[in-house]
Amino acid sequence: KDINLENVASINKEKKNIKRAGSVKIEELRELTDLEKTELTKIKLMPYGTLFDFITNQQRDKIRRKLSWFSPVSNKALFVSLLGNKPYERSLNAIAIDLVRKNILIVKIENNKYFDRVLGNIFTSLKGMVNKSAIIRH
């Protein structure tokens, strides 16, 4: 007897086309909300060097990273540590979602107060030096 075998698609070939449930990202599953779209626009307008705190766990531990670069073409942003190393890449949509969820925080640094305090310390030091030299001369 002749046995007629049919070609069956390889299991390995089929697996390539199936995304695993854990690998699908939320930004791929749904459209951004209006609030998330607003955050996305803000991200695209932020200057390079803007600091972000990334919440890493349920205890709200943070890792501070600096925005190094982003591409509207690839929709990706690159962050680095404060020392400029340890690159960390995220999609702009994922960042917008996490900003709304408060899993990423934009760090606001008040440069004016810092600058004023530094200048005040310099002037105080200079006054002290002037007073000491005036006492020595007399």
C-alpha positions as CSV (number, residue, x, y, z in Angstrom):
1,K,0.0,0.0,0.0
2,D,1.1,3.5,-0.7
3,I,0.8,5.9,2.2
4,N,0.0,9.5,1.2
5,L,1.6,12.0,3.5
6,E,0.6,15.6,3.5
7,N,2.9,18.4,4.2
8,V,2.3,19.9,7.6
9,A,3.5,23.4,8.5
10,S,6.4,23.3,10.8
11,I,5.8,24.3,14.4
12,N,8.9,26.4,14.4
13,K,7.7,28.4,11.3
14,E,4.4,29.1,13.0
15,K,6.0,30.3,16.2
16,K,7.9,33.0,14.5
17,N,4.6,34.8,13.6
18,I,3.1,34.6,17.1
19,K,3.9,37.2,19.7
20,R,4.2,35.9,23.2
21,A,1.7,37.4,25.6
22,G,4.4,38.8,27.8
23,S,6.3,40.5,25.0
24,V,3.4,42.7,23.8
25,K,3.7,46.2,25.2
26,I,0.8,48.3,26.3
27,E,1.7,51.0,23.8
28,E,1.2,48.4,21.0
29,L,-2.2,47.3,22.3
30,R,-4.1,50.6,22.4
31,E,-4.2,54.2,21.3
32,L,-2.9,56.8,23.7
33,T,-5.5,58.7,25.7
34,D,-5.8,62.5,25.4
35,L,-3.8,63.0,28.5
36,E,-1.0,60.7,27.3
37,K,-1.0,62.5,23.9
38,T,-0.5,65.7,25.8
39,E,2.5,64.2,27.7
40,L,3.9,62.9,24.4
41,T,3.8,66.4,23.0
42,K,5.6,67.7,26.2
43,I,8.3,65.1,25.8
44,K,9.0,66.1,22.2
45,L,9.4,69.8,23.3
46,M,11.7,69.1,26.3
47,P,15.4,70.0,25.9
48,Y,18.0,67.4,26.0
49,G,19.5,67.1,29.5
50,T,16.0,67.1,31.2
51,L,16.1,64.9,34.2
52,F,13.6,62.1,34.9
53,D,13.1,59.9,37.9
54,F,12.1,56.3,36.9
55,I,10.2,54.4,39.6
56,T,11.7,50.9,39.8
57,N,9.5,49.1,42.2
58,Q,6.4,49.2,44.5
59,Q,8.5,50.9,47.2
60,R,8.8,53.8,44.8
61,D,12.6,53.6,44.6
62,K,13.9,55.9,41.9
63,I,16.7,55.9,39.3
64,R,17.5,59.4,38.0
65,R,18.2,59.5,34.3
66,K,18.9,62.3,31.8
67,L,17.2,62.6,28.4
68,S,20.1,62.3,25.9
69,W,18.2,62.0,22.6
70,F,15.0,61.1,21.0
71,S,13.8,60.3,17.5
72,P,10.4,61.2,16.1
73,V,11.1,58.8,13.3
74,S,11.7,55.7,15.4
75,N,9.6,57.0,18.3
76,K,12.4,56.1,20.8
77,A,14.1,58.1,23.5
78,L,17.5,57.4,24.9
79,F,18.3,58.2,28.5
80,V,21.7,58.0,30.3
81,S,22.8,58.1,33.9
82,L,23.9,61.3,35.5
83,L,27.4,60.4,34.6
84,G,26.5,60.0,31.0
85,N,26.7,56.2,30.8
86,K,24.3,53.2,31.2
87,P,22.1,53.9,28.2
88,Y,18.4,53.2,28.6
89,E,16.0,53.2,25.6
90,R,12.2,53.5,25.8
91,S,9.5,54.3,23.3
92,L,8.0,57.8,23.5
93,N,4.6,56.3,23.9
94,A,5.7,54.2,26.8
95,I,7.2,57.2,28.5
96,A,4.0,59.2,28.0
97,I,1.9,56.4,29.5
98,D,4.3,56.1,32.5
99,L,4.3,59.9,33.0
100,V,0.5,59.8,33.3
101,R,0.7,56.8,35.7
102,K,3.3,58.6,37.8
103,N,5.8,55.8,37.2
104,I,8.1,58.4,35.6
105,L,8.5,61.9,37.1
106,I,10.0,64.9,35.5
107,V,12.6,66.5,37.8
108,K,12.1,70.2,38.3
109,I,15.3,71.9,39.4
110,E,15.0,75.5,40.5
111,N,18.2,76.9,39.1
112,N,17.5,80.5,40.3
113,K,17.5,79.5,44.0
114,Y,20.6,77.4,43.5
115,F,22.4,80.1,41.6
116,D,21.4,82.8,44.2
117,R,22.6,80.6,47.0
118,V,26.0,80.0,45.3
119,L,26.4,83.7,44.6
120,G,25.5,84.5,48.2
121,N,28.1,82.1,49.5
122,I,30.7,83.7,47.2
123,F,29.9,87.2,48.4
124,T,30.0,86.1,52.0
125,S,33.4,84.6,51.5
126,L,34.7,87.7,49.7
127,K,33.5,90.0,52.4
128,G,35.2,87.8,55.0
129,M,38.5,88.0,53.0
130,V,38.2,91.8,52.6
131,N,37.5,92.2,56.4
132,K,40.5,90.1,57.3
133,S,42.8,92.0,55.0
134,A,41.5,95.3,56.4
135,I,42.3,94.2,60.0
136,I,45.8,93.0,59.0
137,R,46.6,96.4,57.4
138,H,45.6,98.4,60.5
